[in-house]
Amino acid sequence: MAAYAISLLKGYHLTATEKRHISEVLESGQKCGATTKMRLEILSQHEQTYEIAIHTRERDSLNRLVPRRSLVTVKAVPRLVKSK
């Protein structure tokens, strides 16, 4: 389970996978993280609000790789840990 609850404040869309990766980057305390498909970069932080750049590469109609950079603003709230 992700350590942070991520909610989109500004931007087009975030998938569950992107939310999970953002949570993992925040939990590790780093400013960037990457997978084979995307790279996340934390641009700024103000309290629980983060501005994040998501870098991906997609194919266009001519099958060329085209870089895409999406800017999103999210609110990341730490989840409470349930005790057994």
N, CA, C and O atoms as a MOPAC input file, in Angstrom:
PM7 MOZYME 1SCF
protein

 N      0.84600 1    -1.18900 1     0.00000 1
 C      0.00000 1     0.00000 1     0.00000 1
 C      0.88200 1     1.24000 1     0.00000 1
 O      1.91700 1     1.28200 1     0.66500 1
 N      0.46800 1     2.22600 1    -0.73900 1
 C      1.22600 1     3.46800 1    -0.85300 1
 C      1.20200 1     4.24000 1     0.46400 1
 O      0.21300 1     4.21900 1     1.19700 1
 N      2.30200 1     4.91400 1     0.74600 1
 C      2.42900 1     5.66400 1     1.98600 1
 C      1.70800 1     7.00500 1     1.93200 1
 O      1.42600 1     7.60300 1     2.97100 1
 N      1.40900 1     7.48000 1     0.72500 1
 C      0.73500 1     8.76400 1     0.55500 1
 C     -0.53800 1     8.58700 1    -0.25800 1
 O     -0.59400 1     7.78300 1    -1.18800 1
 N     -1.55300 1     9.34800 1     0.10700 1
 C     -2.77400 1     9.43400 1    -0.69800 1
 C     -2.58000 1    10.60800 1    -1.64800 1
 O     -2.41500 1    11.74500 1    -1.20800 1
 N     -2.59800 1    10.33700 1    -2.94100 1
 C     -2.31700 1    11.34200 1    -3.96600 1
 C     -3.62900 1    11.77700 1    -4.60800 1
 O     -4.40900 1    10.94000 1    -5.06100 1
 N     -3.87000 1    13.08100 1    -4.64700 1
 C     -5.05300 1    13.59400 1    -5.34700 1
 C     -4.61500 1    14.71100 1    -6.28700 1
 O     -3.78100 1    15.54600 1    -5.93600 1
 N     -5.18500 1    14.71300 1    -7.47500 1
 C     -4.82700 1    15.66400 1    -8.52200 1
 C     -5.50500 1    17.00700 1    -8.26700 1
 O     -6.72600 1    17.06900 1    -8.12300 1
 N     -4.72200 1    18.07700 1    -8.20900 1
 C     -5.25800 1    19.42100 1    -8.03900 1
 C     -5.29400 1    20.17900 1    -9.36400 1
 O     -6.24300 1    20.91000 1    -9.64900 1
 N     -4.24800 1    19.99500 1   -10.17000 1
 C     -4.15500 1    20.70800 1   -11.43900 1
 C     -3.46200 1    19.79900 1   -12.44200 1
 O     -2.43000 1    19.20300 1   -12.13600 1
 N     -4.02100 1    19.69400 1   -13.61900 1
 C     -3.47500 1    18.82700 1   -14.64500 1
 C     -4.59900 1    18.03400 1   -15.27800 1
 O     -5.75900 1    18.15300 1   -14.88300 1
 N     -4.24800 1    17.22300 1   -16.26500 1
 C     -5.27700 1    16.52500 1   -17.02800 1
 C     -5.73800 1    15.23200 1   -16.36800 1
 O     -6.93100 1    15.06200 1   -16.11700 1
 N     -4.81200 1    14.31600 1   -16.08100 1
 C     -5.19200 1    13.00600 1   -15.57500 1
 C     -3.98600 1    12.31900 1   -14.95300 1
 O     -2.86000 1    12.50200 1   -15.41500 1
 N     -4.21300 1    11.53300 1   -13.91400 1
 C     -3.17500 1    10.69300 1   -13.33000 1
 C     -3.71100 1     9.27400 1   -13.24000 1
 O     -4.82300 1     9.05800 1   -12.76000 1
 N     -2.93500 1     8.31700 1   -13.69300 1
 C     -3.34100 1     6.92500 1   -13.55700 1
 C     -2.97800 1     6.43600 1   -12.16000 1
 O     -2.21100 1     7.08200 1   -11.44500 1
 N     -3.52700 1     5.30700 1   -11.78300 1
 C     -3.21500 1     4.71700 1   -10.48400 1
 C     -1.73000 1     4.36900 1   -10.39600 1
 O     -1.12100 1     4.49800 1    -9.33500 1
 N     -1.15500 1     3.93200 1   -11.50700 1
 C      0.27100 1     3.60600 1   -11.53600 1
 C      1.11000 1     4.85500 1   -11.30600 1
 O      2.08400 1     4.81200 1   -10.55600 1
 N      0.75000 1     5.96200 1   -11.93700 1
 C      1.48800 1     7.21100 1   -11.72700 1
 C      1.36100 1     7.68700 1   -10.28600 1
 O      2.33600 1     8.16600 1    -9.70800 1
 N      0.18100 1     7.56200 1    -9.70300 1
 C     -0.00500 1     7.94000 1    -8.29400 1
 C      0.87000 1     7.08800 1    -7.38600 1
 O      1.46900 1     7.60200 1    -6.44100 1
 N      0.94900 1     5.79400 1    -7.66600 1
 C      1.76300 1     4.89300 1    -6.86200 1
 C      3.24200 1     5.26300 1    -6.97700 1
 O      3.95800 1     5.26100 1    -5.97600 1
 N      3.70000 1     5.57600 1    -8.17600 1
 C      5.09400 1     5.95600 1    -8.36600 1
 C      5.41000 1     7.28700 1    -7.68600 1
 O      6.48200 1     7.44200 1    -7.10000 1
 N      4.50200 1     8.23400 1    -7.75600 1
 C      4.69700 1     9.51000 1    -7.05800 1
 C      4.81900 1     9.26900 1    -5.55800 1
 O      5.69400 1     9.83700 1    -4.90400 1
 N      3.94700 1     8.43100 1    -5.01500 1
 C      3.99400 1     8.11200 1    -3.59300 1
 C      5.32500 1     7.47900 1    -3.20900 1
 O      5.88600 1     7.80500 1    -2.16200 1
 N      5.83600 1     6.58200 1    -4.04100 1
 C      7.10400 1     5.92100 1    -3.74800 1
 C      8.27400 1     6.89400 1    -3.79900 1
 O      9.19400 1     6.78900 1    -2.98800 1
 N      8.25800 1     7.85200 1    -4.74600 1
 C      9.31500 1     8.85700 1    -4.81300 1
 C      9.27100 1     9.75100 1    -3.57500 1
 O     10.31400 1    10.06500 1    -3.00100 1
 N      8.07800 1    10.16100 1    -3.16100 1
 C      7.95100 1    11.00100 1    -1.96700 1
 C      8.38300 1    10.24400 1    -0.71700 1
 O      9.02400 1    10.81200 1     0.16700 1
 N      8.03300 1     8.97400 1    -0.64500 1
 C      8.39500 1     8.16000 1     0.51400 1
 C      9.90600 1     7.98800 1     0.61800 1
 O     10.44800 1     7.94900 1     1.72300 1
 N     10.59400 1     7.88600 1    -0.52400 1
 C     12.04900 1     7.71300 1    -0.50900 1
 C     12.78200 1     9.01600 1    -0.19000 1
 O     13.96100 1     8.99700 1     0.16100 1
 N     12.08300 1    10.14800 1    -0.31200 1
 C     12.70000 1    11.43300 1    -0.00100 1
 C     13.55100 1    12.00100 1    -1.12800 1
 O     14.30400 1    12.95200 1    -0.91800 1
 N     13.44000 1    11.42900 1    -2.31600 1
 C     14.22500 1    11.91100 1    -3.44600 1
 C     13.43100 1    12.93500 1    -4.24500 1
 O     12.23000 1    13.10800 1    -4.03600 1
 N     14.11500 1    13.61100 1    -5.16100 1
 C     13.48300 1    14.62100 1    -6.00600 1
 C     13.07700 1    14.08500 1    -7.36600 1
 O     12.35100 1    14.75800 1    -8.09900 1
 N     13.53200 1    12.88200 1    -7.72300 1
 C     13.15500 1    12.29500 1    -9.00500 1
 C     13.18900 1    10.77900 1    -8.90400 1
 O     13.80900 1    10.20500 1    -8.00900 1
 N     12.51200 1    10.15700 1    -9.83700 1
 C     12.46500 1     8.70800 1    -9.90200 1
 C     12.12800 1     8.30100 1   -11.31700 1
 O     11.60300 1     9.10300 1   -12.09000 1
 N     12.42900 1     7.04200 1   -11.66700 1
 C     12.20000 1     6.61500 1   -13.04100 1
 C     11.80000 1     5.15400 1   -13.10200 1
 O     12.17500 1     4.34700 1   -12.25100 1
 N     11.03100 1     4.83500 1   -14.13000 1
 C     10.73200 1     3.46300 1   -14.50000 1
 C     11.18400 1     3.30200 1   -15.94300 1
 O     11.78200 1     4.21700 1   -16.51000 1
 N     10.91000 1     2.16000 1   -16.53700 1
 C     11.28900 1     1.97600 1   -17.93400 1
 C     10.43200 1     2.81800 1   -18.86100 1
 O     10.85400 1     3.11800 1   -19.97800 1
 N      9.23100 1     3.21000 1   -18.42600 1
 C      8.30000 1     3.95400 1   -19.27700 1
 C      8.23700 1     5.45200 1   -18.99500 1
 O      7.89900 1     6.23000 1   -19.88700 1
 N      8.55800 1     5.87100 1   -17.76100 1
 C      8.41000 1     7.28500 1   -17.42300 1
 C      9.45100 1     7.72500 1   -16.41200 1
 O     10.08900 1     6.91100 1   -15.74500 1
 N      9.60400 1     9.04900 1   -16.32000 1
 C     10.49300 1     9.66800 1   -15.34300 1
 C      9.70900 1    10.73600 1   -14.61700 1
 O      9.05000 1    11.56000 1   -15.25200 1
 N      9.76700 1    10.73700 1   -13.29400 1
 C      9.07600 1    11.72200 1   -12.46100 1
 C     10.09600 1    12.68900 1   -11.88300 1
 O     11.18700 1    12.28900 1   -11.47400 1
 N      9.73000 1    13.96300 1   -11.85300 1
 C     10.62500 1    14.98400 1   -11.32900 1
 C      9.80600 1    15.95000 1   -10.47400 1
 O      8.87000 1    16.57600 1   -10.97200 1
 N     10.14800 1    16.07400 1    -9.20100 1
 C      9.45800 1    17.00500 1    -8.30600 1
 C     10.07800 1    18.37800 1    -8.50500 1
 O     11.25600 1    18.58800 1    -8.21900 1
 N      9.26500 1    19.31500 1    -9.00200 1
 C      9.76800 1    20.65500 1    -9.31300 1
 C      9.69700 1    21.58700 1    -8.11500 1
 O     10.62500 1    22.35900 1    -7.87000 1
 N      8.59600 1    21.51900 1    -7.36500 1
 C      8.47100 1    22.37900 1    -6.19200 1
 C      7.55600 1    21.72400 1    -5.16800 1
 O      6.75400 1    20.84500 1    -5.48300 1
 N      7.70600 1    22.18500 1    -3.93100 1
 C      6.91100 1    21.65200 1    -2.82600 1
 C      6.49900 1    22.79800 1    -1.92700 1
 O      7.30700 1    23.66600 1    -1.59800 1
 N      5.23800 1    22.79600 1    -1.53300 1
 C      4.72900 1    23.76100 1    -0.57400 1
 C      3.76500 1    23.02300 1     0.33400 1
 O      2.65300 1    22.68900 1    -0.07700 1
 N      4.18000 1    22.76900 1     1.55800 1
 C      3.42500 1    21.95600 1     2.51800 1
 C      3.13400 1    20.59100 1     1.91100 1
 O      4.06800 1    19.82700 1     1.66500 1
 N      1.87800 1    20.26100 1     1.66300 1
 C      1.52600 1    18.94700 1     1.10700 1
 C      1.22600 1    19.01900 1    -0.38800 1
 O      0.71600 1    18.05500 1    -0.96000 1
 N      1.53300 1    20.13900 1    -1.02300 1
 C      1.27000 1    20.33300 1    -2.44300 1
 C      2.57900 1    20.24400 1    -3.21800 1
 O      3.56200 1    20.90100 1    -2.87500 1
 N      2.58100 1    19.43100 1    -4.25600 1
 C      3.78200 1    19.20500 1    -5.05800 1
 C      3.47600 1    19.47900 1    -6.52400 1
 O      2.42100 1    19.09700 1    -7.03100 1
 N      4.40700 1    20.14500 1    -7.20000 1
 C      4.32500 1    20.30300 1    -8.64500 1
 C      5.29300 1    19.30000 1    -9.24700 1
 O      6.47800 1    19.29000 1    -8.91200 1
 N      4.78300 1    18.45100 1   -10.14200 1
 C      5.54800 1    17.31900 1   -10.64700 1
 C      5.53100 1    17.32100 1   -12.17800 1
 O      4.50100 1    17.58200 1   -12.80000 1
 N      6.68000 1    17.02900 1   -12.76700 1
 C      6.78800 1    16.85000 1   -14.21300 1
 C      6.89300 1    15.35300 1   -14.48200 1
 O      7.71300 1    14.65700 1   -13.88300 1
 N      6.05200 1    14.87100 1   -15.39200 1
 C      6.07000 1    13.46400 1   -15.78200 1
 C      6.56100 1    13.40700 1   -17.22600 1
 O      5.90800 1    13.92500 1   -18.13200 1
 N      7.70900 1    12.77600 1   -17.43400 1
 C      8.31900 1    12.66500 1   -18.75600 1
 C      8.07300 1    11.25700 1   -19.29900 1
 O      8.40700 1    10.26800 1   -18.64700 1
 N      7.49100 1    11.17200 1   -20.48900 1
 C      7.28100 1     9.89100 1   -21.16000 1
 C      7.66100 1    10.03800 1   -22.62700 1
 O      7.85800 1    11.14700 1   -23.12400 1
 N      7.76000 1     8.90900 1   -23.30800 1
 C      7.98000 1     8.90800 1   -24.74600 1
 C      6.86700 1     8.09600 1   -25.38500 1
 O      6.59500 1     6.96500 1   -24.98100 1
 N      6.22800 1     8.68300 1   -26.38500 1
 C      5.12100 1     8.02500 1   -27.06700 1
 C      5.39500 1     7.99600 1   -28.56200 1
 O      6.24700 1     8.72700 1   -29.06700 1
 N      4.67000 1     7.15400 1   -29.24900 1
 C      4.81400 1     7.06000 1   -30.70300 1
 C      3.77300 1     7.94800 1   -31.37600 1
 O      2.61500 1     7.99600 1   -30.95800 1
 N      4.20700 1     8.66100 1   -32.43700 1
 C      3.27200 1     9.48000 1   -33.20300 1
 C      2.70600 1     8.65900 1   -34.36300 1
 O      2.94900 1     7.45500 1   -34.44700 1
 N      1.96200 1     9.29900 1   -35.24600 1
 C      1.31200 1     8.59400 1   -36.34700 1
 C      2.30800 1     8.01800 1   -37.35500 1
 O      1.96200 1     7.12000 1   -38.12300 1
 N      3.54100 1     8.52700 1   -37.35600 1
 C      4.58500 1     7.99200 1   -38.23300 1
 C      5.49800 1     7.01400 1   -37.49900 1
 O      6.56300 1     6.65200 1   -38.00000 1
 N      5.07700 1     6.59000 1   -36.31100 1
 C      5.78900 1     5.61900 1   -35.48100 1
 C      7.13700 1     6.13800 1   -34.97500 1
 O      8.04500 1     5.35100 1   -34.70500 1
 N      7.26700 1     7.46400 1   -34.84700 1
 C      8.47200 1     8.06000 1   -34.28400 1
 C      8.27200 1     8.26700 1   -32.79100 1
 O      7.16200 1     8.55100 1   -32.34200 1
 N      9.34900 1     8.12300 1   -32.02000 1
 C      9.27700 1     8.40000 1   -30.58800 1
 C      9.25700 1     9.90800 1   -30.36700 1
 O     10.13100 1    10.63000 1   -30.84700 1
 N      8.26000 1    10.36600 1   -29.64400 1
 C      8.09000 1    11.78700 1   -29.37200 1
 C      8.06700 1    11.97600 1   -27.85700 1
 O      7.26100 1    11.34500 1   -27.17300 1
 N      8.94500 1    12.84000 1   -27.31700 1
 C      8.92100 1    13.07100 1   -25.86900 1
 C      7.66900 1    13.85500 1   -25.46500 1
 O      7.19400 1    14.72100 1   -26.20000 1
 N      7.15300 1    13.53300 1   -24.29000 1
 C      5.98600 1    14.22800 1   -23.75600 1
 C      6.28700 1    14.61000 1   -22.31500 1
 O      6.79700 1    13.80100 1   -21.53900 1
 N      5.96800 1    15.83700 1   -21.97000 1
 C      6.17600 1    16.31800 1   -20.60500 1
 C      4.84800 1    16.84300 1   -20.08400 1
 O      4.29000 1    17.79500 1   -20.63000 1
 N      4.35000 1    16.22400 1   -19.03600 1
 C      3.09100 1    16.63600 1   -18.42800 1
 C      3.38500 1    17.27100 1   -17.07600 1
 O      4.11200 1    16.70800 1   -16.25800 1
 N      2.81900 1    18.43700 1   -16.85300 1
 C      2.95700 1    19.09100 1   -15.55700 1
 C      1.66700 1    18.89800 1   -14.76800 1
 O      0.57700 1    19.19800 1   -15.25700 1
 N      1.80100 1    18.39700 1   -13.54600 1
 C      0.64200 1    18.19500 1   -12.68700 1
 C      0.94900 1    18.77800 1   -11.31300 1
 O      2.10600 1    18.86200 1   -10.89900 1
 N     -0.09700 1    19.17100 1   -10.62700 1
 C      0.00800 1    19.60100 1    -9.23700 1
 C     -0.83800 1    18.64300 1    -8.41800 1
 O     -2.02100 1    18.44800 1    -8.69800 1
 N     -0.22600 1    18.05000 1    -7.40900 1
 C     -0.91500 1    17.05200 1    -6.59600 1
 C     -0.84600 1    17.42700 1    -5.12300 1
 O      0.02500 1    18.17900 1    -4.68800 1
 N     -1.78300 1    16.88500 1    -4.38200 1
 C     -1.75900 1    16.98500 1    -2.92600 1
 C     -1.43700 1    15.59800 1    -2.40500 1
 O     -2.13200 1    14.63700 1    -2.73600 1
 N     -0.39500 1    15.47800 1    -1.59700 1
 C      0.04600 1    14.19600 1    -1.05600 1
 C     -0.11500 1    14.21100 1     0.45600 1
 O      0.58800 1    14.93300 1     1.16300 1
 N     -1.05300 1    13.40100 1     0.94100 1
 C     -1.34000 1    13.31900 1     2.36900 1
 C     -0.86000 1    11.96600 1     2.87900 1
 O     -1.23800 1    10.93600 1     2.32000 1
 N     -0.03000 1    11.94100 1     3.93300 1
 C      0.43000 1    10.65100 1     4.46100 1
 C     -0.76100 1     9.82500 1     4.95200 1
 O     -1.66800 1    10.34000 1     5.60500 1
 N     -0.73400 1     8.53100 1     4.62100 1
 C     -1.78600 1     7.62300 1     5.09400 1
 C     -1.48900 1     7.19100 1     6.51000 1
 O     -0.33000 1     7.06400 1     6.90500 1
 N     -2.53500 1     6.96700 1     7.26300 1
 C     -2.38100 1     6.47700 1     8.62300 1
 C     -2.10900 1     4.98400 1     8.58300 1
 O     -2.72800 1     4.25200 1     7.81100 1
 N     -1.18000 1     4.53600 1     9.41700 1
 C     -0.86200 1     3.11600 1     9.49500 1
 C     -1.77800 1     2.47200 1    10.51700 1
 O     -1.83600 1     2.89800 1    11.67000 1
 N     -2.50300 1     1.43100 1    10.08200 1
 C     -3.40000 1     0.73000 1    10.99600 1
 C     -2.61700 1    -0.25600 1    11.83300 1
 O     -1.81000 1    -1.02100 1    11.30500 1
 N     -2.84700 1    -0.24600 1    13.13100 1
 C     -2.19200 1    -1.21200 1    13.99800 1
 C     -3.07200 1    -2.44100 1    14.14800 1
 O     -4.29900 1    -2.35200 1    14.11700 1
 N     -2.43000 1    -3.58700 1    14.31000 1
 C     -3.17000 1    -4.86100 1    14.41500 1
 C     -3.59600 1    -5.14700 1    15.82400 1
 O     -4.22500 1    -6.17300 1    16.08200 1

